[in-house]
């Protein structure tokens, strides 16, 4: 693919690739933390359609790869896509990723429209004009029916072209009707190592999503960060912390020390339910680096 340049001769984002700051502002926190990102090339398939092929540099140019077990951080993939003129970037899903995607083909079928109406969670336009609805929970294999594919394995493109009014939080795989080609999560919940409260916050604020995490937890700026409501921001905050801490009591303690705390938390079991829901979504957790 020809490398795109601006008038000064410097590489810039291709039309289908949003700037990194935009992606960091709109994507769910769970996606930002992954290290299974890759750039992709648009290459013709044998059936005449264009394939979205995960790639990495070799001999100075992007080359198609077997994406299983491959990947880099979001920032690294974005940089590679810019430098080499890739068509876009995406994520390699696997059973231990803790994420799944409903790929809704364009034009949307009535069943796909019903899913978008009934299943909450972050959704965005795909490069082909359809919709990707991102969910917490794993699938051991992909499932497909007319116009709808439930993906838990393989490469999935990410555009950042978010659908309005849905927020940044992941949906729940268990909320998808089984007849739509999905099923409740079938992988065990990952458990994060035990860290002190201060270390949880230090690691979170130093991560790729550290700036928005700090703005949310220390300033309570949920509206400025694009969340639709304080409740959605509460869920997002717990999900950010959950990457480093999966103990419900520690999560409660950390949340109560944030600027998000409000009277609703003292009413009934709202905060406990929010934490239970965030943990039930599953997803990757931080691991002590090897060596």
SULFENUR-V130629 format. One line per field, one symbol per residue. ss: DSSP state (h for helix, s for strand, l for the rest). phi: phi as a letter, one per 20 degrees, with the letter a starting at -180 (. if undefined). psi: psi as a letter, one per 30 degrees, with the letter a starting at -180 (. if undefined). Layout:
ss: ???
phi: ???
psi: ???
This chain:
ss: llllslllllsllllllllhhhhhhhllhhhhhlllsssssssslllllsssssssssllsssslllllllslhhhhhhhhhhhlllsssssslllllsssssslllllhhhhhhhhhllllssslllllssssssllllllsssllssssllssssslllsllllllllsshhhllhhhllllllllllllllllhhhhhhhhhllllhhhhhhhhhhllllllllllhhhhhhhhhhhhhlllllhhhhhhhhhllllllhhhhlllhhhhhhhhhhhlllllllllll
phi: .ffecefenefcfggedffgffffedfggfffefdcebfcdecfefeneeeddfbbfblnbfcgcfffmeqcfgfffffffffdmffrcaceebfefmcbceedfefffffffffffedfpgbbfegenecddecepdcfbfcccgmccedccnecfcdmefffmdmdfffdgfeegffencaggcdfffdffecfgffgfffffeegeffffffffedmefffenffbgfffgfffffffffdbdegfffgffffeeffgbggfeemdgfffffgfffffmofcfcfgfn
psi: kkkklaffgkklklegjlleeeeffflkeeeeflhhkkllkjkklfgflkkjjkllkkhglkkkljfkgllaleeeeeeeeeeghlfalakjklfgfgllkjjjlkkkleeeeeeeefjllkklklfgfakkjklkkkkflkkkajfkkjkfkakklkfgikkkgfafkkakeffkkefgglllkgklkkklljlleeeeeeeefflegeeeeeeeeefgieefggkfleeeeeeeeeeeefffkgkeeeeeeeefglffkleeffjbheeeeeeeeeeffalllkkkkk.
